[in-house]
Amino acid sequence: MKSPHTGTEAHGHPSPATQRPESTRDLLDVLAGSIARTAARENKPKPPLPGPRTTAEPSRELLTEKMVANRWVCSVARLQRWRTVGEGPPYLKIVGKVLYRLKDIEAYEEASLVRKVF
């Protein structure tokens, strides 16, 4: 049984056929639009400016022979053989460790680029 004043069933739940009055829907639309406009106007925090580069990873300007071998999908032995016969990109030997400069690797790759074959 419906209550004559509330449009709800006698036990307090809205009946399925009952809809909100037009004025209530208009008010909700106005409130929702107002909230959306307010949210759009709020000052969003600006992302922090990039500071000095302090990462936990070592600089990638120098690559190990394993890193170069992975990059070129070849074996470390091939790079070692090239060094023995004087082929391949220039390298550094620092404290007994072989390192390649990234700029030398990129230059070697650019020089090895095949443009057209006739």
C-alpha distances in whole Angstrom, upper triangle without the diagonal:
4,7,9,12,12,10,8,6,5,9,10,11,11,10,13,13,13,17,19,20,23,25,24,25,28,29,28,31,33,33,33,36,38,38,39,42,43,43,45,47,48,51,51,54,57,58,61,65,67,69,72,72,72,70,71,72,76,77,77,80,82,81,82,84,81,79,81,81,77,77,80,79,82,84,85,89,89,89,91,93,93,94,97,98,97,95,91,90,91,90,91,92,91,92,93,89,89,86,86,85,82,83,86,84,82,86,87,84,84,88,87,84,86,85,87,89,91
4,6,9,8,6,6,4,5,9,9,10,9,8,11,11,10,14,15,16,20,21,20,22,25,25,25,27,30,29,30,33,34,34,36,39,39,40,42,44,45,48,49,51,54,56,59,62,64,67,70,70,70,68,69,71,74,75,75,78,80,80,81,83,80,77,80,80,76,76,79,78,81,83,84,88,88,87,90,92,92,93,96,97,96,93,90,88,90,89,89,91,90,91,91,88,88,85,84,83,80,82,85,82,80,84,85,82,82,86,85,83,84,83,85,87,90
4,6,6,6,6,6,6,9,9,10,10,10,14,14,12,15,15,16,20,20,19,21,24,24,24,27,29,28,30,33,33,34,36,38,38,39,42,44,44,47,48,51,54,56,59,62,64,67,70,70,69,69,69,71,74,75,76,79,81,80,82,84,81,78,81,81,77,77,80,79,83,84,85,89,89,88,91,94,93,94,97,98,97,94,91,89,91,89,90,91,90,91,92,88,88,86,85,84,81,82,85,83,81,85,86,83,83,87,86,84,85,85,86,89,91
4,6,6,8,9,9,13,12,13,12,12,15,14,12,15,15,15,18,19,18,21,23,23,24,27,28,28,30,32,33,34,36,38,39,40,42,44,44,48,49,51,55,57,60,63,65,68,71,71,71,70,71,73,76,77,77,80,82,82,84,86,83,80,82,83,79,79,81,81,84,86,87,91,91,90,93,95,95,96,99,100,99,96,92,90,92,91,92,93,92,93,94,90,90,87,86,85,82,83,87,84,82,86,87,84,84,88,88,85,86,86,87,90,92
4,6,8,11,11,13,12,13,12,13,16,15,12,14,13,13,16,16,16,19,21,20,21,24,25,25,27,30,30,31,33,35,36,37,39,41,41,45,46,49,52,54,57,60,63,65,68,69,69,68,69,71,74,75,75,78,80,80,82,84,81,79,81,82,78,77,80,79,83,85,86,89,89,89,91,94,93,94,97,98,97,94,91,89,90,89,90,91,90,91,92,88,88,85,85,83,80,81,85,83,81,84,86,83,83,87,86,84,85,84,86,89,91
4,5,8,9,11,9,10,9,10,14,13,10,11,11,11,15,15,14,16,19,18,19,22,23,23,24,27,28,28,30,33,33,34,36,38,38,42,43,45,49,51,54,57,59,62,65,65,65,64,65,67,71,71,72,74,77,76,78,80,77,75,77,78,74,73,76,76,79,81,82,86,86,85,88,90,89,90,93,95,93,91,87,85,87,86,86,87,86,87,88,85,84,82,81,79,76,78,81,79,77,80,82,79,79,83,83,80,82,81,83,85,88
4,7,9,11,9,9,7,7,10,9,7,9,9,10,14,15,14,16,19,19,19,21,23,23,24,27,28,29,31,33,34,34,37,39,39,43,43,46,49,51,54,57,60,62,65,65,65,64,65,67,70,71,71,74,76,76,78,79,77,74,76,77,73,72,75,75,78,80,81,85,85,84,87,89,89,89,93,94,92,90,86,84,86,85,85,87,86,87,88,84,84,81,80,79,76,77,80,78,76,80,81,78,78,82,81,79,80,79,81,84,86
4,6,8,6,6,4,6,9,10,8,10,11,13,17,18,16,17,21,20,20,23,25,24,25,28,29,29,31,34,34,35,37,39,39,43,43,46,49,51,54,57,59,61,65,64,64,63,64,65,69,70,70,73,75,75,76,78,75,73,75,75,72,71,74,73,77,78,80,83,83,83,85,88,87,88,91,92,91,88,85,83,85,84,84,86,85,86,86,83,83,80,79,78,75,77,80,77,75,79,80,77,78,81,81,78,80,79,81,83,85
4,5,5,6,6,6,10,11,10,13,14,16,20,21,19,21,24,24,23,26,28,28,28,32,33,32,34,37,37,38,40,42,42,46,46,48,52,53,56,59,61,64,67,66,66,65,65,67,71,72,72,75,77,76,77,79,76,74,76,76,73,72,75,74,78,79,81,84,84,84,86,89,88,89,92,94,93,90,86,85,86,85,86,87,86,87,88,84,84,81,81,80,77,78,81,79,77,81,82,79,79,83,82,80,81,81,82,85,87
4,6,8,9,10,13,14,13,16,17,19,23,24,22,24,27,26,26,29,31,30,31,34,35,35,37,39,39,40,43,44,44,48,48,50,54,55,58,61,63,66,69,68,68,67,67,69,73,74,74,77,79,78,80,82,79,76,79,79,75,75,78,77,80,82,83,86,87,86,89,91,91,92,95,96,95,93,89,87,89,88,88,89,88,89,90,86,86,84,83,82,79,81,84,82,80,83,85,82,82,86,85,83,84,84,86,88,90
4,6,9,10,14,16,14,17,18,20,24,25,22,24,27,27,26,29,31,30,30,34,35,34,36,39,39,39,41,43,43,46,46,48,52,53,56,59,61,63,66,66,65,64,64,66,70,71,71,75,76,76,77,79,76,74,76,76,73,73,75,74,78,79,80,84,84,84,86,89,88,89,92,94,93,90,86,85,86,85,85,87,85,86,87,83,83,81,80,80,77,79,82,79,78,81,82,79,80,84,83,81,82,82,84,86,89
4,7,9,12,14,13,15,15,17,21,21,19,21,24,23,22,25,27,26,27,30,31,30,32,35,35,35,38,40,39,43,43,45,48,50,53,56,58,60,63,63,63,61,62,64,67,69,69,72,74,73,75,77,74,71,74,74,71,70,73,72,76,77,78,82,82,82,84,87,86,87,90,92,90,88,84,83,84,83,83,84,83,84,85,81,81,79,78,77,74,76,79,77,75,79,80,77,78,81,81,79,80,80,82,84,86
4,6,9,12,10,12,13,16,20,20,18,19,22,22,20,23,26,25,25,28,29,28,30,33,33,33,36,38,38,41,41,44,47,48,51,54,56,58,62,61,61,59,60,61,65,66,66,70,72,71,72,74,71,69,71,72,68,68,70,69,73,74,76,79,79,79,81,84,83,84,87,89,88,85,81,80,81,80,81,82,81,82,82,79,79,76,75,74,71,73,76,74,72,76,77,74,75,78,78,75,77,76,78,81,83
4,6,8,6,9,10,13,16,17,15,16,19,19,18,21,23,23,23,26,27,27,29,31,32,32,35,37,37,40,40,43,46,47,50,54,56,58,61,61,61,60,60,62,65,66,66,69,71,71,72,74,71,69,71,71,68,67,70,69,73,74,76,79,79,79,81,84,83,84,87,88,87,84,81,79,81,80,80,82,81,82,82,79,79,76,75,74,71,73,76,73,72,75,76,73,74,77,77,74,76,75,77,79,82
4,5,5,9,11,14,17,19,17,17,21,22,20,23,25,25,25,28,30,29,31,34,35,35,37,39,40,43,43,46,49,50,53,56,58,61,64,63,63,62,62,64,67,68,68,71,73,72,74,75,72,70,72,72,69,68,71,70,74,75,77,80,80,80,83,85,84,85,88,90,89,86,82,81,82,81,82,84,83,84,84,81,80,78,77,76,73,74,77,75,73,76,77,74,75,78,78,75,76,76,77,79,82
4,6,8,11,14,17,19,17,17,21,22,20,22,25,25,24,27,29,29,30,33,34,34,36,38,39,42,42,45,47,49,52,55,57,59,62,62,62,60,61,62,66,66,66,69,71,70,72,73,70,68,70,70,66,66,68,67,71,73,74,78,78,77,80,82,82,83,86,87,86,83,79,78,80,79,80,82,81,82,82,79,78,76,75,74,70,72,75,72,70,74,75,72,72,76,75,72,73,73,74,76,79
4,7,10,12,15,18,16,16,19,21,20,21,24,25,25,27,29,29,30,33,34,35,36,39,40,43,43,46,49,50,53,56,58,61,64,64,64,63,63,64,68,69,68,71,73,72,74,75,73,70,72,72,68,68,70,69,73,75,77,80,80,79,82,84,84,85,88,89,88,85,81,80,82,81,82,84,83,85,85,81,80,78,77,76,72,74,77,74,72,75,77,73,74,77,76,74,75,74,75,77,79
4,7,9,12,14,13,13,17,18,17,19,22,22,22,25,27,27,28,31,32,32,34,37,37,41,41,44,47,48,52,55,57,60,63,62,63,61,62,64,67,68,67,70,73,72,74,75,73,70,72,72,69,68,70,70,73,75,77,80,80,80,83,85,84,85,88,89,88,85,81,80,82,81,82,83,83,84,84,81,80,77,76,75,72,73,76,74,72,75,76,73,73,77,76,74,75,74,76,78,80
4,6,9,11,10,10,13,14,14,15,18,19,19,21,23,23,25,27,28,29,31,33,34,38,38,41,44,45,49,52,54,57,60,60,60,59,60,61,65,65,65,68,70,70,71,73,70,68,70,70,66,66,68,68,71,73,75,78,78,77,80,82,82,83,86,87,86,83,79,77,79,78,79,81,80,82,82,79,78,75,74,72,69,70,73,71,69,72,74,71,71,74,74,71,72,71,73,75,78
4,6,8,6,7,10,11,10,12,15,15,16,18,20,21,22,24,26,26,28,30,31,35,35,39,41,43,47,50,52,55,58,58,58,58,59,60,64,64,64,67,69,69,71,73,70,67,69,70,66,65,68,68,71,73,75,78,78,77,80,82,81,82,86,87,85,82,78,77,78,78,78,80,79,81,81,78,77,74,73,71,68,69,73,71,68,71,73,70,70,74,73,71,72,71,73,76,78
4,6,5,7,9,10,11,13,15,16,17,19,20,21,23,25,26,27,29,31,32,36,37,40,43,45,48,51,54,56,60,60,61,60,61,63,66,66,66,69,71,71,73,75,73,70,72,73,69,68,70,70,74,76,77,81,81,80,83,85,84,85,88,89,87,84,81,79,80,80,81,82,82,83,84,80,80,77,75,74,70,71,75,73,70,73,75,72,72,76,76,73,74,73,75,77,80
4,5,5,6,9,10,11,12,14,15,17,18,20,21,23,24,26,27,29,31,34,35,39,41,44,47,50,52,55,59,59,60,59,61,62,65,65,65,67,70,70,72,74,72,69,71,72,68,67,69,69,73,75,76,80,79,79,82,84,83,84,87,88,86,83,79,77,79,79,79,81,81,82,83,79,79,76,74,72,69,70,73,71,69,72,74,71,70,74,74,71,72,71,73,75,78
4,6,5,6,9,10,11,12,14,15,16,18,20,21,23,24,26,27,29,33,34,37,40,42,46,48,51,54,58,58,59,58,60,62,65,65,65,67,70,70,72,74,72,69,71,72,69,67,70,70,74,76,77,81,80,79,82,84,83,84,87,88,86,83,80,78,79,79,79,81,80,82,83,79,79,75,74,72,69,70,73,71,69,72,74,71,71,74,74,72,73,72,74,77,79
4,5,5,6,9,10,11,12,14,15,16,18,20,21,23,24,26,27,31,32,35,38,40,44,46,49,52,55,56,56,56,57,59,62,62,62,65,68,68,70,72,70,67,68,70,66,65,68,68,71,74,74,78,78,77,80,82,81,82,85,86,84,81,78,76,77,76,77,79,78,79,80,77,76,73,72,70,67,68,71,69,67,70,72,69,69,73,73,70,72,70,72,75,78
4,5,5,6,9,10,10,12,14,15,16,18,20,21,23,25,26,30,30,34,36,39,42,45,47,50,54,54,54,54,55,57,60,60,60,63,65,65,67,69,67,64,66,67,63,62,65,65,69,71,72,75,75,74,77,79,78,79,82,83,81,79,75,73,74,74,74,76,76,77,78,75,74,71,69,67,64,65,68,67,64,67,69,66,66,70,70,67,68,67,69,72,74
4,5,5,6,9,10,11,12,14,15,17,18,20,21,23,25,28,29,33,36,38,41,44,47,50,53,53,54,54,56,57,60,60,60,62,65,66,68,70,68,65,66,68,64,63,65,66,69,72,73,76,76,74,78,80,78,79,83,83,82,79,75,73,74,74,74,77,76,77,78,75,74,71,69,67,64,65,68,67,64,67,69,66,66,70,70,67,68,67,69,72,74
4,5,5,6,9,10,11,12,14,15,16,18,20,21,23,26,28,31,34,36,40,42,45,48,52,52,53,53,54,56,59,59,59,62,65,65,67,69,67,64,66,67,64,63,65,66,69,71,72,76,75,74,77,80,78,79,82,83,81,79,75,73,74,73,74,76,75,76,77,74,73,70,69,67,64,65,68,66,64,67,69,66,66,70,70,67,69,68,70,73,75
4,5,5,6,9,10,10,12,14,15,16,18,20,21,25,26,29,32,34,37,40,43,46,49,50,50,50,51,53,56,56,56,59,62,62,64,66,64,61,63,64,61,59,62,62,66,68,69,73,72,71,74,76,75,76,79,80,78,76,72,70,71,70,71,73,72,73,74,71,70,67,66,64,61,62,65,64,61,64,66,63,63,67,67,64,66,65,67,70,73
4,5,5,6,9,10,11,12,14,15,17,19,20,24,25,28,31,33,36,39,42,45,48,48,49,49,51,52,55,55,55,57,60,60,63,65,63,60,61,63,59,58,60,61,64,67,68,71,71,69,73,75,73,74,78,79,77,74,70,68,69,69,69,72,71,72,73,70,69,66,64,62,59,60,63,62,59,62,64,61,61,65,65,62,64,62,64,67,70
4,6,5,6,9,10,11,12,14,15,17,19,22,24,27,30,32,36,38,41,44,47,48,49,49,51,52,56,55,56,58,61,61,64,66,64,61,62,64,60,59,62,62,66,68,69,72,72,70,73,76,74,75,79,79,77,75,71,69,70,69,70,72,71,73,74,70,70,66,65,63,59,60,64,62,60,63,65,62,62,65,66,63,65,63,66,69,71
4,5,5,6,9,10,11,12,14,15,17,20,22,25,28,30,34,36,39,42,45,46,47,47,49,50,53,53,54,56,59,59,62,64,62,59,61,62,59,57,60,61,64,66,67,71,70,69,72,74,73,73,77,78,76,73,70,67,68,68,68,70,69,71,72,68,68,64,63,61,58,59,62,61,59,62,64,61,61,65,65,63,64,63,66,69,71
4,5,5,6,9,10,11,12,14,16,19,20,23,26,28,32,34,37,40,43,44,45,44,46,48,51,51,51,53,56,56,59,61,59,56,57,59,55,54,57,57,61,63,64,67,67,66,69,71,70,70,74,75,73,70,66,64,65,65,65,67,66,68,69,65,65,62,60,58,55,56,59,58,56,58,61,58,58,61,62,59,61,60,62,65,68
4,5,5,6,9,10,11,12,14,18,19,23,25,27,31,33,36,39,43,43,44,44,46,48,51,50,50,53,56,56,59,61,59,56,57,59,55,54,57,57,61,63,64,67,67,65,68,71,69,70,73,74,72,69,66,63,65,64,65,67,66,68,69,65,65,61,60,58,54,55,58,57,55,57,60,57,56,60,61,58,60,58,61,64,66
4,5,5,6,9,10,11,12,16,18,21,24,27,30,32,35,38,42,43,44,44,46,48,50,50,51,53,56,56,59,61,60,56,58,60,56,55,58,58,62,64,65,68,68,66,69,72,70,70,74,75,73,70,67,64,65,64,65,67,66,68,69,65,65,61,60,58,55,55,59,58,55,58,60,58,58,61,62,59,61,60,62,66,68
4,6,5,6,9,10,11,14,15,19,22,24,27,30,33,36,39,40,41,41,43,44,48,47,48,50,53,54,56,59,57,53,55,57,54,52,55,56,59,61,62,66,65,64,67,69,68,68,72,73,71,68,64,62,63,62,62,64,63,65,66,63,62,59,58,55,52,53,57,56,53,56,58,56,56,59,60,58,60,59,61,64,67
4,5,5,6,9,10,14,14,18,20,22,26,29,31,34,38,38,39,39,41,43,46,45,46,48,51,51,54,56,54,51,53,54,51,49,52,53,57,59,59,63,63,61,64,66,65,65,69,70,68,65,61,59,60,59,60,62,61,63,64,60,60,56,55,53,50,51,54,53,50,53,55,53,52,56,57,54,56,55,58,61,63
4,5,5,6,9,12,14,17,19,22,26,28,31,34,37,38,39,40,42,44,46,46,46,48,51,52,55,57,56,52,54,56,52,51,54,54,58,60,61,64,64,62,65,67,66,66,70,71,68,66,62,59,60,60,60,62,61,63,65,61,60,57,56,53,50,51,54,53,51,53,56,53,53,56,57,55,57,55,58,61,64
4,5,5,6,10,12,15,18,21,24,27,30,32,36,37,38,39,41,43,45,45,46,48,51,52,54,57,55,52,54,56,53,51,54,55,58,60,61,64,64,62,65,67,66,66,70,71,68,66,62,60,60,60,60,62,61,62,64,61,60,57,55,53,50,51,54,53,51,54,56,54,53,57,58,56,58,57,60,63,65
4,5,5,9,9,13,16,18,21,24,27,30,33,34,35,35,37,39,42,42,42,44,47,48,51,53,52,48,50,52,49,47,50,51,55,57,57,61,60,59,61,64,63,63,66,67,65,63,59,56,57,56,57,59,57,59,60,57,57,53,52,50,47,48,51,50,48,51,53,51,50,54,55,53,55,54,57,60,63
4,6,8,9,13,15,17,21,23,26,29,32,33,34,35,37,39,41,41,41,43,46,47,50,52,51,47,49,51,48,46,49,50,53,56,56,60,59,57,60,63,61,61,65,66,63,61,57,55,55,55,55,57,56,58,60,56,56,52,51,48,45,46,49,48,46,49,51,49,48,52,53,50,53,51,54,57,60
4,6,9,12,14,17,20,22,26,28,32,33,35,35,38,40,42,42,42,44,47,48,51,54,52,49,50,53,50,48,51,52,56,58,58,61,61,59,62,64,63,62,66,67,65,62,59,56,56,56,56,58,57,59,61,57,57,53,52,49,46,47,50,50,47,50,52,50,50,53,54,52,54,53,56,59,62
4,6,9,12,15,18,21,24,26,30,31,32,33,35,37,40,40,41,42,46,47,49,52,51,47,49,51,48,47,50,51,54,56,56,60,60,58,60,63,61,61,65,66,64,61,58,55,55,55,54,56,55,57,58,55,55,51,50,48,45,46,49,49,46,49,52,50,49,53,54,52,54,54,56,60,63
4,6,9,12,15,17,20,23,26,28,29,30,33,35,37,37,38,39,43,44,47,50,48,45,47,49,46,45,48,49,52,54,54,58,57,55,58,61,59,58,62,63,61,59,55,52,52,52,51,53,52,54,56,52,52,49,47,45,42,43,46,46,44,46,49,47,47,51,52,50,52,52,55,58,61
4,6,9,12,15,18,20,24,25,26,27,30,31,34,34,35,36,39,41,43,46,45,41,43,46,43,41,44,46,49,51,50,54,54,52,54,57,56,55,59,60,58,56,52,49,49,49,48,50,49,51,52,49,49,45,44,42,39,40,43,43,41,43,46,44,44,48,49,47,49,49,52,55,58
4,6,9,12,15,17,21,22,23,24,26,28,31,31,32,34,37,38,41,44,43,39,41,44,41,39,43,44,47,49,48,52,52,50,52,55,53,53,57,58,56,54,50,47,47,46,46,48,46,48,49,46,46,43,42,39,37,38,41,41,39,42,44,43,43,46,47,46,49,48,51,55,58
4,6,9,12,14,18,19,21,22,25,27,29,28,29,31,34,36,39,41,41,37,39,41,39,37,40,42,45,47,46,50,50,47,50,52,51,50,54,55,53,51,47,44,44,43,43,45,43,45,47,44,44,40,39,36,34,35,38,38,36,38,41,40,39,43,44,43,46,45,49,52,55
4,6,9,12,15,16,17,18,21,23,25,25,26,27,31,32,35,38,37,33,35,38,35,34,37,38,41,43,42,46,46,43,46,49,47,47,50,52,49,47,44,41,41,40,39,41,40,42,43,40,40,36,35,33,30,31,35,34,33,35,38,37,36,40,41,40,43,43,46,49,52
4,6,8,12,13,15,16,19,21,23,23,24,26,29,30,33,37,36,32,34,37,35,33,37,38,41,42,42,45,45,42,45,48,46,45,49,50,48,46,43,39,39,38,37,39,38,39,41,38,38,35,34,31,29,30,34,34,32,35,37,36,36,40,41,40,43,43,47,50,53
4,6,10,12,14,16,19,21,22,21,23,24,27,29,32,35,35,31,33,36,34,32,35,37,40,41,40,44,44,41,43,46,44,43,47,48,46,44,40,37,37,36,35,37,36,38,40,37,36,33,32,29,27,28,31,31,30,32,35,34,34,37,39,38,41,41,45,48,51
4,7,8,10,12,16,17,18,17,19,20,23,25,28,31,31,28,29,32,31,29,32,34,37,38,37,40,40,37,39,42,41,40,43,45,42,40,37,34,33,32,31,34,32,34,36,33,33,29,28,25,23,24,28,28,26,29,32,31,31,34,36,35,38,39,42,45,49
4,6,8,11,15,16,17,16,18,19,22,25,28,31,31,28,29,33,31,29,33,35,37,38,37,40,40,37,39,42,40,39,43,44,42,40,37,34,33,31,30,32,30,32,34,32,32,28,28,25,23,24,28,28,27,29,32,32,32,35,37,36,40,40,44,47,50
4,6,9,13,14,14,13,16,16,19,22,25,28,29,26,27,31,29,28,31,33,35,36,34,38,38,34,36,39,38,36,40,41,39,38,34,31,30,28,27,29,27,28,31,28,28,25,25,22,21,22,25,26,25,27,30,30,30,33,35,35,39,39,43,46,49
4,6,10,11,11,10,12,13,16,19,21,25,25,22,24,27,26,24,28,30,31,32,31,34,34,31,33,36,35,33,37,38,36,35,31,28,27,26,24,26,24,26,28,25,25,22,22,19,18,19,23,23,22,25,27,27,28,31,32,32,36,37,40,43,47
4,7,9,10,10,13,14,17,19,21,25,24,22,24,27,25,25,28,30,32,32,30,34,34,31,33,36,35,33,37,39,36,35,32,29,28,26,25,26,24,25,27,24,25,22,22,20,19,21,24,24,24,27,29,29,30,33,34,34,38,39,43,45,49
4,5,7,8,11,14,15,17,19,22,22,19,21,24,22,22,26,27,29,29,27,31,32,29,30,34,33,32,35,37,35,34,31,28,27,25,24,25,23,24,26,23,23,20,21,19,18,21,23,23,23,26,28,27,29,32,32,33,36,38,41,44,47
4,7,9,12,15,15,16,18,21,20,18,21,23,22,22,25,26,28,28,26,30,31,28,29,33,32,31,34,37,35,34,31,28,27,25,23,24,22,23,24,21,22,20,21,20,19,22,24,24,24,27,29,28,30,33,33,34,37,39,43,45,48
4,6,8,12,12,13,14,17,16,14,17,20,18,18,22,23,24,24,22,26,27,24,26,29,29,27,31,33,31,30,27,24,24,21,20,21,19,21,22,19,19,16,17,17,16,19,21,20,21,24,25,25,27,29,30,30,34,36,39,41,45
4,6,9,9,10,12,15,15,13,16,18,17,17,21,22,23,23,21,24,25,22,23,27,26,25,28,30,28,27,24,22,21,18,17,18,16,17,19,15,16,13,14,14,13,16,18,18,19,22,23,23,25,27,28,29,33,35,38,40,44
4,5,7,9,11,15,15,13,15,18,17,16,20,22,23,23,21,24,25,21,23,26,25,24,27,29,27,26,23,20,19,16,15,17,16,18,19,16,16,12,12,11,10,13,15,15,16,19,20,20,22,24,25,26,30,32,35,38,41
4,5,6,9,13,13,10,11,15,14,13,16,18,19,20,18,22,22,19,21,24,22,21,25,27,24,23,20,17,16,15,14,16,16,18,19,15,14,11,10,9,7,11,13,12,13,16,17,17,19,21,22,23,26,28,32,34,38
4,7,10,13,14,12,12,16,16,14,17,19,20,21,19,22,22,18,20,23,21,20,24,25,22,21,18,15,14,12,12,15,14,17,18,15,14,10,8,6,5,8,10,10,11,13,15,16,17,19,20,22,25,27,31,33,37
4,7,10,12,10,10,14,14,13,15,18,18,18,16,19,19,15,17,20,19,17,20,22,20,19,16,13,12,10,9,11,11,14,15,11,10,6,6,5,6,9,10,10,12,14,15,16,18,19,20,22,26,28,31,33,37
4,7,8,6,6,10,11,10,12,15,15,15,13,16,16,13,14,18,16,15,19,21,19,18,14,12,12,10,10,12,12,15,14,11,9,6,5,6,7,10,10,9,12,14,14,14,17,19,19,21,24,27,30,32,35
4,5,5,6,9,10,11,13,14,13,13,10,13,14,11,12,15,15,14,17,19,18,17,14,13,13,10,10,11,11,13,12,8,7,5,6,9,10,13,13,11,14,17,16,16,20,21,20,22,26,29,32,33,36
4,5,5,6,9,10,10,12,10,9,6,9,10,7,8,12,12,11,14,16,15,14,12,11,12,9,11,11,13,15,13,9,7,6,7,11,11,15,13,11,14,16,15,15,19,19,18,21,24,27,30,31,34
4,5,5,6,9,10,10,9,8,6,10,11,9,11,14,14,14,17,19,19,17,15,14,15,13,14,14,16,17,15,12,10,10,10,13,13,17,16,13,16,19,17,17,20,21,20,22,25,28,31,31,35
4,5,5,6,9,10,10,10,9,13,13,11,13,16,16,16,19,21,20,18,15,14,15,13,14,15,16,18,17,13,11,10,9,11,11,14,14,11,13,16,15,15,18,20,19,20,23,26,29,30,34
4,5,5,6,8,8,9,8,12,11,8,11,14,13,13,17,18,17,15,11,10,12,11,13,15,17,19,17,14,11,9,8,10,9,12,11,8,11,13,12,11,15,16,15,17,20,23,26,27,31
4,5,5,6,5,6,6,9,8,7,10,12,12,13,16,17,17,15,12,12,14,13,16,17,19,21,18,15,13,12,11,14,13,16,14,11,14,16,14,13,17,18,16,18,20,23,26,27,30
4,5,5,7,8,9,12,12,11,14,16,16,17,20,21,21,18,15,15,17,16,18,19,21,23,21,17,15,14,13,15,14,17,16,13,14,17,16,14,18,19,17,18,21,24,27,27,31
4,6,8,10,11,14,13,12,15,17,16,17,20,21,20,17,14,13,16,16,18,20,21,24,22,19,16,14,12,13,11,14,14,10,11,14,13,11,14,16,15,15,18,21,24,25,29
4,5,9,10,13,11,10,14,15,14,16,19,19,18,15,12,12,15,16,18,20,22,25,23,20,17,15,13,15,13,15,14,10,11,14,11,10,13,14,12,13,16,19,21,22,26
4,7,10,12,11,11,14,15,15,17,20,20,20,17,15,15,18,18,21,22,24,26,24,21,18,17,16,18,16,19,17,14,15,18,15,13,17,18,15,16,18,21,23,23,27
4,7,8,7,8,11,12,12,14,16,17,17,15,13,14,17,17,19,20,23,25,22,19,16,16,15,18,17,19,17,14,16,18,15,14,18,18,15,17,19,22,24,24,27
4,5,5,7,9,10,11,13,15,16,17,15,13,15,17,16,19,19,21,23,20,17,15,15,15,18,18,21,19,16,18,20,17,17,20,21,18,20,22,25,27,27,31
4,5,5,6,9,10,11,13,15,15,14,12,14,15,14,15,15,18,19,16,13,11,12,13,16,17,19,17,15,18,20,17,17,21,21,19,21,24,27,29,29,33
4,5,5,6,9,10,10,12,14,13,12,15,16,15,17,16,19,20,17,15,13,15,15,19,20,22,19,17,20,21,18,19,23,22,20,23,24,28,30,30,33
4,5,5,6,9,10,11,12,10,10,12,14,14,17,17,20,22,19,17,14,15,14,18,18,20,17,15,18,19,15,16,19,19,16,19,21,25,26,26,29
4,5,5,6,9,10,10,9,7,9,11,10,13,14,17,19,16,14,10,11,11,14,15,17,14,12,15,16,13,14,18,17,15,18,21,24,27,26,30
4,5,5,6,9,10,10,10,11,12,11,13,12,16,17,14,12,10,12,12,16,18,19,16,15,19,19,16,18,21,20,19,22,24,28,30,30,33
4,5,5,6,8,8,9,12,13,13,15,15,19,20,17,16,13,15,15,18,20,21,18,17,20,20,17,18,21,20,18,22,23,27,29,28,31
4,5,5,6,5,6,9,10,11,14,15,18,20,17,16,13,14,13,16,18,18,15,14,17,17,13,15,18,16,15,19,20,24,26,25,28
4,6,5,6,7,8,9,8,11,11,15,17,14,13,10,12,12,15,17,18,14,14,17,17,14,16,19,18,17,21,23,26,29,28,31
4,6,8,10,12,12,12,14,13,17,18,15,15,12,15,15,18,21,22,18,18,21,20,17,20,23,21,20,24,25,29,31,30,33
4,6,9,12,12,13,16,16,20,21,19,18,15,17,17,20,21,22,18,18,21,20,17,19,21,19,18,22,23,27,28,27,30
4,7,9,9,11,13,14,18,20,18,17,14,15,14,17,19,19,15,15,18,17,14,17,19,16,16,20,22,25,27,27,29
4,7,9,11,14,16,19,22,19,18,15,15,14,16,17,17,13,13,16,14,11,13,16,13,13,16,18,21,23,23,26
4,7,9,13,15,18,21,19,17,13,13,11,13,14,14,10,9,12,11,8,10,13,11,10,14,16,20,22,22,25
4,6,10,13,16,19,18,16,12,11,8,9,10,10,6,6,9,8,6,9,11,10,11,14,17,20,23,23,27
4,7,10,13,17,16,14,10,9,7,8,10,10,7,8,11,10,9,12,14,13,14,17,20,23,26,27,30
4,7,10,13,12,10,7,6,5,7,10,11,8,9,13,12,11,14,17,16,17,20,23,26,29,30,33
4,6,10,9,8,6,5,6,8,11,12,10,12,15,15,15,18,20,20,20,23,27,29,33,34,37
4,7,6,5,5,6,9,11,15,16,14,15,19,19,18,21,23,23,23,27,30,33,36,36,40
4,5,5,7,7,10,12,15,17,16,17,20,21,21,23,25,26,26,29,33,35,38,39,43
4,6,9,10,14,16,19,21,20,21,24,25,24,26,29,29,30,33,36,39,42,43,46
4,7,10,13,16,19,21,19,20,23,24,23,25,28,28,28,31,34,37,40,41,44
4,6,10,13,16,18,17,17,20,22,20,22,25,25,26,28,31,35,38,38,42
4,7,10,13,15,14,13,17,18,17,19,22,22,22,25,28,31,34,35,38
4,7,9,12,11,11,14,15,15,16,19,20,20,23,26,29,32,33,37
4,6,9,7,7,10,12,11,13,16,16,17,19,23,25,29,30,33
4,5,5,6,9,10,11,13,14,15,17,19,22,25,28,30,33
4,5,5,6,9,10,11,12,14,15,17,20,22,26,28,32
4,5,5,6,9,10,10,12,14,15,19,21,24,27,30
4,5,5,6,9,10,10,12,14,18,20,23,25,29
4,5,5,6,9,10,11,12,16,19,22,24,27
4,5,5,6,9,10,11,14,16,20,22,26
4,5,5,6,9,10,14,15,19,21,24
4,5,5,6,9,12,15,18,19,23
4,5,5,6,10,12,16,17,21
4,5,5,9,10,14,16,20
4,6,8,10,14,15,18
4,6,9,12,13,17
4,6,9,11,15
4,6,8,11
4,7,10
4,7
4
